[in-house]
């Protein structure tokens, strides 16, 4: 039977109190009982022995809580790390390696690896200066220079690094020709990219330091790779022909220079020789002039004899003609020279006519011819 049915009785009322009256329970009574119960737990009303035990227990609990709280504040910072300390959300300090302590809950500590070399990789299609599309892969190596800036100034430093890297490499590739991107220009591009990227990161105050940027071997898109290979092959052929031409030039030019130098030296020697001969002839003439002024006839006769000697020394046949005669005497000097023992001929010492025997023979022939001519003239006079 339900409590509210007729005849159920007063005892079935759930709201019945001690007084047995109708209506809701006494809230003041309930609150009083709850207060007494908690008061006894924390040393409130109760018997004297219970009060002492409760106070000691509370002290022990509080001491344990404080000890645990203090122990939670100790932490170790490695030699490669730095710790950024925030107190109630505000920057407090940066701590170095070693055993450190900060009050838990009040301070928050963020550890940062500052000496660790980190790496970021990127690859994308980019437009070059000559409007060609190339795929440029690169790696960025960096570390943390300022741990405070790395933790506080940028929400996500890795995202900022990615955006700055893409901006820097696209700017550099956009001002570089395709041939330089695909071949020997990558080193200069890497240096320029690193400088520009570090400038961006310093502007953002990310606390990161770029140690090195490596631009790997770029390649054209697969759709035009064959055409790019042909261009690279042609460039290699051009370099090969250029090297061959330079080698030929290095071989020919020194020879030509040596020949030119030799000709110059020969011309200089010829000039010096001619000048020396001319000066010698001039000095000889001056000395001869002095002798001629002293004895003109003897000097004239000597010059004539020397001239005849020089002319006859270069001839193998001599024709002797006497004035007023009809016959001409022929002297075969070549046969006369062959019949005699061949003397040593030296133009510096004299000619063949310096031989006394030959001169004696010539003199006899000339005297005989003169006598015959004289006899012929006497007969004609009679």
WOQUI-V471719 format. One record per residue. N is the residue number from 0. RES is the residue in three letters. OMEGA is omega in degrees with one decimal (999 if undefined). NEAR is the number of other ideal C-beta (glycine too) atoms within 8 Angstrom. Layout:
# WOQUI-V471719
N|RES|OMEGA|NEAR + N|RES|OMEGA|NEAR
This chain:
# WOQUI-V471719
0|UNK|179.4|5 + 1|UNK|-176.4|6 + 2|UNK|-176.9|8 + 3|UNK|176.5|5 + 4|UNK|-180.0|7 + 5|UNK|178.7|3 + 6|UNK|-179.5|5 + 7|UNK|179.0|9 + 8|UNK|-178.0|5 + 9|UNK|-176.2|6 + 10|UNK|-178.7|5 + 11|UNK|178.9|9 + 12|UNK|-179.5|8 + 13|UNK|-179.6|5 + 14|UNK|-177.8|8 + 15|UNK|-179.7|9 + 16|UNK|178.5|8 + 17|UNK|-177.2|3 + 18|UNK|177.9|4 + 19|UNK|179.9|6 + 20|UNK|177.3|6 + 21|UNK|174.9|5 + 22|UNK|-176.5|4 + 23|UNK|-179.9|4 + 24|UNK|-178.8|7 + 25|UNK|-178.6|6 + 26|UNK|178.6|7 + 27|UNK|178.9|6 + 28|UNK|179.6|8 + 29|UNK|178.0|9 + 30|UNK|179.9|8 + 31|UNK|179.2|8 + 32|UNK|178.8|8 + 33|UNK|179.3|8 + 34|UNK|179.0|8 + 35|UNK|-179.2|10 + 36|UNK|179.1|8 + 37|UNK|176.7|9 + 38|UNK|176.5|11 + 39|UNK|179.8|11 + 40|UNK|-177.4|7 + 41|UNK|175.5|8 + 42|UNK|179.6|7 + 43|UNK|-177.5|10 + 44|UNK|-179.6|5 + 45|UNK|-179.6|7 + 46|UNK|-176.7|5 + 47|UNK|-179.2|5 + 48|UNK|178.9|6 + 49|UNK|-179.2|9 + 50|UNK|-179.0|11 + 51|UNK|-179.5|8 + 52|UNK|-179.7|8 + 53|UNK|179.7|12 + 54|UNK|178.6|9 + 55|UNK|179.6|8 + 56|UNK|178.8|8 + 57|UNK|178.9|10 + 58|UNK|179.0|8 + 59|UNK|-180.0|8 + 60|UNK|-179.6|8 + 61|UNK|178.5|8 + 62|UNK|178.2|8 + 63|UNK|179.1|8 + 64|UNK|179.2|8 + 65|UNK|179.2|8 + 66|UNK|178.2|8 + 67|UNK|179.0|8 + 68|UNK|179.9|11 + 69|UNK|179.3|7 + 70|UNK|178.4|7 + 71|UNK|-178.8|7 + 72|UNK|178.9|11 + 73|UNK|177.0|8 + 74|UNK|-176.2|10 + 75|UNK|176.5|7 + 76|UNK|-178.1|13 + 77|UNK|-178.5|7 + 78|UNK|-179.6|4 + 79|UNK|-172.0|7 + 80|UNK|166.3|11 + 81|UNK|-178.0|12 + 82|UNK|176.7|15 + 83|UNK|-174.2|13 + 84|UNK|174.7|13 + 85|UNK|178.3|12 + 86|UNK|-176.2|8 + 87|UNK|176.2|5 + 88|UNK|-178.5|5 + 89|UNK|-177.8|6 + 90|UNK|-179.6|8 + 91|UNK|-177.7|7 + 92|UNK|173.6|5 + 93|UNK|-176.8|9 + 94|UNK|-179.3|10 + 95|UNK|-176.6|7 + 96|UNK|177.9|7 + 97|UNK|177.7|7 + 98|UNK|-176.1|7 + 99|UNK|176.9|11 + 100|UNK|173.8|7 + 101|UNK|-179.2|10 + 102|UNK|178.6|8 + 103|UNK|-179.9|8 + 104|UNK|180.0|5 + 105|UNK|-180.0|7 + 106|UNK|171.8|12 + 107|UNK|-174.1|6 + 108|UNK|177.2|12 + 109|UNK|179.4|8 + 110|UNK|-178.2|9 + 111|UNK|173.4|12 + 112|UNK|-173.6|8 + 113|UNK|-177.8|11 + 114|UNK|-179.3|6 + 115|UNK|178.5|8 + 116|UNK|-178.6|8 + 117|UNK|-176.1|7 + 118|UNK|176.7|8 + 119|UNK|-178.4|11 + 120|UNK|-179.5|8 + 121|UNK|177.7|12 + 122|UNK|-179.4|7 + 123|UNK|176.6|7 + 124|UNK|-175.9|6 + 125|UNK|-177.5|12 + 126|UNK|-178.9|7 + 127|UNK|-178.6|14 + 128|UNK|179.4|8 + 129|UNK|171.6|6 + 130|UNK|172.7|5 + 131|UNK|-178.8|8 + 132|UNK|178.6|10 + 133|UNK|175.7|15 + 134|UNK|-173.6|12 + 135|UNK|172.1|12 + 136|UNK|178.7|11 + 137|UNK|174.8|15 + 138|UNK|179.7|11 + 139|UNK|177.2|14 + 140|UNK|-175.2|11 + 141|UNK|171.8|13 + 142|UNK|-176.3|11 + 143|UNK|-179.3|13 + 144|UNK|179.4|7 + 145|UNK|-177.0|8 + 146|UNK|179.0|13 + 147|UNK|178.8|11 + 148|UNK|-178.8|11 + 149|UNK|-176.7|14 + 150|UNK|-168.1|10 + 151|UNK|-169.3|7 + 152|UNK|-176.1|10 + 153|UNK|-178.6|11 + 154|UNK|-179.5|2 + 155|UNK|-176.6|6 + 156|UNK|-179.2|10 + 157|UNK|177.7|7 + 158|UNK|177.7|7 + 159|UNK|177.5|12 + 160|UNK|180.0|14 + 161|UNK|179.9|10 + 162|UNK|180.0|8 + 163|UNK|179.3|12 + 164|UNK|179.2|14 + 165|UNK|179.1|10 + 166|UNK|-177.2|9 + 167|UNK|-176.0|12 + 168|UNK|177.7|14 + 169|UNK|177.5|9 + 170|UNK|-178.2|9 + 171|UNK|-179.9|12 + 172|UNK|-179.8|14 + 173|UNK|177.6|10 + 174|UNK|-178.8|6 + 175|UNK|178.8|11 + 176|UNK|-176.6|9 + 177|UNK|-178.8|11 + 178|UNK|178.7|9 + 179|UNK|179.0|12 + 180|UNK|-175.4|15 + 181|UNK|-173.9|11 + 182|UNK|-166.3|9 + 183|UNK|-175.8|5 + 184|UNK|-174.4|11 + 185|UNK|-178.9|12 + 186|UNK|178.2|7 + 187|UNK|177.7|8 + 188|UNK|-179.5|14 + 189|UNK|179.0|13 + 190|UNK|179.8|9 + 191|UNK|178.6|9 + 192|UNK|179.0|15 + 193|UNK|179.9|11 + 194|UNK|-178.8|8 + 195|UNK|179.8|11 + 196|UNK|178.6|14 + 197|UNK|177.5|10 + 198|UNK|177.6|8 + 199|UNK|-177.5|11 + 200|UNK|176.5|13 + 201|UNK|177.3|7 + 202|UNK|177.9|6 + 203|UNK|-176.8|10 + 204|UNK|-179.6|9 + 205|UNK|-178.4|12 + 206|UNK|-178.9|14 + 207|UNK|178.8|12 + 208|UNK|-178.8|8 + 209|UNK|179.1|12 + 210|UNK|-176.8|7 + 211|UNK|173.6|8 + 212|UNK|179.6|13 + 213|UNK|174.1|8 + 214|UNK|-178.9|12 + 215|UNK|-175.8|7 + 216|UNK|179.2|5 + 217|UNK|-179.3|12 + 218|UNK|178.9|8 + 219|UNK|174.2|13 + 220|UNK|-176.9|9 + 221|UNK|-177.6|5 + 222|UNK|-176.2|4 + 223|UNK|-176.9|9 + 224|UNK|-179.4|10 + 225|UNK|179.4|6 + 226|UNK|178.3|8 + 227|UNK|177.1|12 + 228|UNK|177.5|8 + 229|UNK|179.0|8 + 230|UNK|179.8|9 + 231|UNK|177.7|10 + 232|UNK|177.7|8 + 233|UNK|178.6|8 + 234|UNK|177.5|10 + 235|UNK|176.6|8 + 236|UNK|178.9|8 + 237|UNK|178.5|8 + 238|UNK|179.0|8 + 239|UNK|179.1|8 + 240|UNK|178.9|8 + 241|UNK|178.7|8 + 242|UNK|177.2|8 + 243|UNK|178.5|8 + 244|UNK|178.6|8 + 245|UNK|177.8|8 + 246|UNK|177.3|8 + 247|UNK|178.2|8 + 248|UNK|179.1|8 + 249|UNK|178.3|8 + 250|UNK|-173.9|8 + 251|UNK|-174.3|8 + 252|UNK|177.3|8 + 253|UNK|177.1|8 + 254|UNK|179.1|8 + 255|UNK|178.5|8 + 256|UNK|177.5|8 + 257|UNK|177.8|8 + 258|UNK|179.2|8 + 259|UNK|179.1|8 + 260|UNK|178.6|8 + 261|UNK|178.6|8 + 262|UNK|178.1|8 + 263|UNK|179.6|8 + 264|UNK|177.5|8 + 265|UNK|178.6|8 + 266|UNK|178.1|8 + 267|UNK|178.6|8 + 268|UNK|178.0|8 + 269|UNK|178.2|8 + 270|UNK|-179.8|8 + 271|UNK|-179.4|8 + 272|UNK|-179.8|8 + 273|UNK|179.4|8 + 274|UNK|-180.0|8 + 275|UNK|177.9|8 + 276|UNK|179.4|8 + 277|UNK|177.5|8 + 278|UNK|177.5|8 + 279|UNK|177.1|8 + 280|UNK|179.3|8 + 281|UNK|178.1|8 + 282|UNK|178.4|8 + 283|UNK|179.4|8 + 284|UNK|179.3|8 + 285|UNK|178.7|8 + 286|UNK|178.0|8 + 287|UNK|177.9|10 + 288|UNK|178.9|8 + 289|UNK|179.0|8 + 290|UNK|178.8|9 + 291|UNK|178.5|10 + 292|UNK|178.4|6 + 293|UNK|-178.1|6 + 294|UNK|-175.2|7 + 295|UNK|-174.5|7 + 296|UNK|-179.7|6 + 297|UNK|-179.2|7 + 298|UNK|179.0|12 + 299|UNK|-180.0|9 + 300|UNK|180.0|8 + 301|UNK|177.0|8 + 302|UNK|179.4|9 + 303|UNK|-179.9|8 + 304|UNK|178.8|8 + 305|UNK|-179.6|8 + 306|UNK|177.9|8 + 307|UNK|179.6|8 + 308|UNK|-179.7|12 + 309|UNK|-179.4|9 + 310|UNK|-177.7|8 + 311|UNK|177.6|12 + 312|UNK|179.2|9 + 313|UNK|-178.0|6 + 314|UNK|177.6|8 + 315|UNK|-179.9|6 + 316|UNK|-179.7|9 + 317|UNK|176.0|8 + 318|UNK|-177.8|8 + 319|UNK|-178.2|11 + 320|UNK|-179.9|7 + 321|UNK|-177.0|10 + 322|UNK|179.8|4 + 323|UNK|179.2|5 + 324|UNK|-179.6|9 + 325|UNK|-177.9|2 + 326|UNK|179.5|5 + 327|UNK|-177.6|6 + 328|UNK|179.8|10 + 329|UNK|179.2|8 + 330|UNK|177.2|11 + 331|UNK|-175.4|8 + 332|UNK|179.7|13 + 333|UNK|179.2|8 + 334|UNK|177.7|7 + 335|UNK|179.1|11 + 336|UNK|179.7|11 + 337|UNK|-179.4|7 + 338|UNK|-179.7|5 + 339|UNK|172.6|10 + 340|UNK|-174.5|3 + 341|UNK|176.4|6 + 342|UNK|175.5|7 + 343|UNK|-178.0|4 + 344|UNK|178.8|6 + 345|UNK|-176.6|6 + 346|UNK|179.4|6 + 347|UNK|-179.8|3 + 348|UNK|-179.7|5 + 349|UNK|-178.8|7 + 350|UNK|-179.3|11 + 351|UNK|-177.1|11 + 352|UNK|175.4|11 + 353|UNK|178.3|8 + 354|UNK|-177.1|9 + 355|UNK|-178.4|5 + 356|UNK|179.3|7 + 357|UNK|179.4|13 + 358|UNK|177.8|10 + 359|UNK|178.7|8 + 360|UNK|179.5|9 + 361|UNK|-179.3|10 + 362|UNK|178.2|8 + 363|UNK|179.8|8 + 364|UNK|-179.1|11 + 365|UNK|179.8|9 + 366|UNK|177.1|8 + 367|UNK|179.5|8 + 368|UNK|179.9|12 + 369|UNK|178.4|9 + 370|UNK|177.7|8 + 371|UNK|-179.9|8 + 372|UNK|179.7|11 + 373|UNK|177.4|8 + 374|UNK|179.5|8 + 375|UNK|-179.3|9 + 376|UNK|-179.9|9 + 377|UNK|179.8|8 + 378|UNK|-179.5|7 + 379|UNK|-178.0|6 + 380|UNK|177.7|5 + 381|UNK|999|4
